[in-house]
Amino acid sequence: MDYLSTRDKTLALSAAEAIKMGLSRDGGLFTPARFPSISPLELEVMCEMSYQQRCAYVMGLFLDDFTPEEVSDFALRAYGPEKFDDPAVAPLRRVGGKTWCLELWHGPTSAFKDMALQMLPQLLSASLKKTGEDKTACILVATSGDTGKAAMEGFADVPQTKILVFYPENGVSQIQKLQMVTQEGANVGVCAVRGNFDDAQNGVKRVFSDPAIREELAGRGFFLSSANSINWGRILPQIVYYISAYCDLLREGEVRLGEPVNYCVPTGNFGNILACYYARKMGLPVGKLICASNRNDVLTEFIRTGVYDRNRPFHTTMSPSMDILISSNLERLLFDLSGGDDALVRSYMEQLQKTGRYEVGGELLAKLQGLFYGGCCGEEDTSATIAALWQDGYLVDTHTAVAAKVLADYRRETGDERPAVFASTASPYKFCDSVLAAIGEEPVSDSVDRIAQLQEVSGVPAPSRLAALKGKAPRFDGVADREEMEQVVLDFLK
Ligand SMILES: *Cc1c(COP(=O)(O)O)cnc(C)c1O
């Protein structure tokens, strides 16, 4: 199957090439030229499958340059019991009559990024072999917390890869920092940057676009690659759990085959909800796609008015993984909704680059609004939602609370009471401070001790790897100025 750039359809690559390259040279994102469909019969057959089998089945439809055995093997390795602490991998949990929560955080780093980042390294590694690449891929990551750790955990000791993560020195939580600096693996590196997330991100972009560094590294046998959600290898594994959730509802007799289910997704870079849109496009009976944002409501405005405008204040919130003003994967949606109009997409992205704003209208806007609902949730409502769900015996993190609140708003506003699933993207133990405060507890002073504190007051077991952080010795203590990032990369790839 061909993969096309959203900014130039004449560029067509195989899956392996698209995954290896990550981003197209024209700045566009690789997107399948056509989407395979899933029939009602196939959904019924999948009901009887394990998560790993469902994954191999769905991903196999897109990866025709890989053998079925290869794809099965990837799924078994990515989602095995040594990685995921729930045999269902992405279990559904009922929270009220016709509402379920899809828990996506049972992987090694307790955030939903694991669902994709346990798979991407396998895809990349196999893609290097398939394309005859003899250089080692060096994954550079700038992270605001979750992605860096999940990427290292996925790439640790994967042959023919190295991974270097930059994080803002004072821009991640203590737990996130400890998770990163204690990472094991011979091919990993971590460095703090004196600055904020944008400084780290800009530094990484600078390294990527520096031809001199690229040439120097090529001479040493390396090429640079990305584990960001712009890589198709991160979107594809995410399609699986939306289909899997529907199969679970079907198997339990909660929905009839073909009955639509609404999905609500807490959104930042638009990767997760895009995967749900793709599942719908393949034939999954998805009703409304509900896009939940925190105070950074650029997507809510876009869906309601067609105006995408990043010229607005940036809010730091208790759901930091959604503190984003440029949702990169929206580009893939625009490409699809416009029927693959690469010139149109190019023009929107140029306007975004130049003025920080673009506007869609007409048929495109009508399509967008027919499919999606956009809503946002402020800080107080986030806390109140955590408290309310906890009253009913379910402990959620801050990002998940945003989704639960926006789903409730959607139902109230529209009267659409169809069955609904909202995605839970992180364990509450990743955001102990805000969760403790929301349920009325004063957090103790040491941030790692708050894990034990939350466990004690809630009675909900903490993920074992987070609990094991207590007393773990850091392996990395590097801190660099922004201008030193190039040198850090060159030193890392000696
Ligand atoms: C990354 C992340 C999100 C946002 O997902 P996108 O795919 O970027 O929209 C939401 N919640 C958590 C906990 C995350 O780590």
The ligand as a Tripos MOL2 file, in Angstrom:
@<TRIPOS>MOLECULE
LIG
   15    15     1     0     0
SMALL
NO_CHARGES

@<TRIPOS>ATOM
      1 C1         -0.1240   12.7660   24.7580 C.3       1 LIG1
      2 C2         -1.2470   12.7520   25.7120 C.ar      1 LIG1
      3 C3         -2.5220   13.2470   25.3600 C.ar      1 LIG1
      4 C4         -2.8150   13.8780   24.0210 C.3       1 LIG1
      5 O1         -2.8200   12.9520   22.9580 O.3       1 LIG1
      6 P1         -2.6990   13.4500   21.4420 P.3       1 LIG1
      7 O2         -2.5410   12.2220   20.6380 O.co2     1 LIG1
      8 O3         -1.4610   14.3120   21.4140 O.co2     1 LIG1
      9 O4         -3.9160   14.2240   21.1090 O.co2     1 LIG1
     10 C5         -3.5340   13.1530   26.3090 C.ar      1 LIG1
     11 N1         -3.3130   12.6460   27.5260 N.ar      1 LIG1
     12 C6         -2.0970   12.1740   27.9030 C.ar      1 LIG1
     13 C7         -1.9140   11.6520   29.2850 C.3       1 LIG1
     14 C8         -1.0260   12.2080   27.0200 C.ar      1 LIG1
     15 O5          0.1820   11.7540   27.4100 O.3       1 LIG1
@<TRIPOS>BOND
     1     1     2 1
     2     2     3 ar
     3     2    14 ar
     4     3     4 1
     5     3    10 ar
     6     4     5 1
     7     5     6 1
     8     6     7 2
     9     6     8 1
    10     6     9 1
    11    10    11 ar
    12    11    12 ar
    13    12    13 1
    14    12    14 ar
    15    14    15 1
@<TRIPOS>SUBSTRUCTURE
     1 LIG1         1 GROUP 0 **** ****
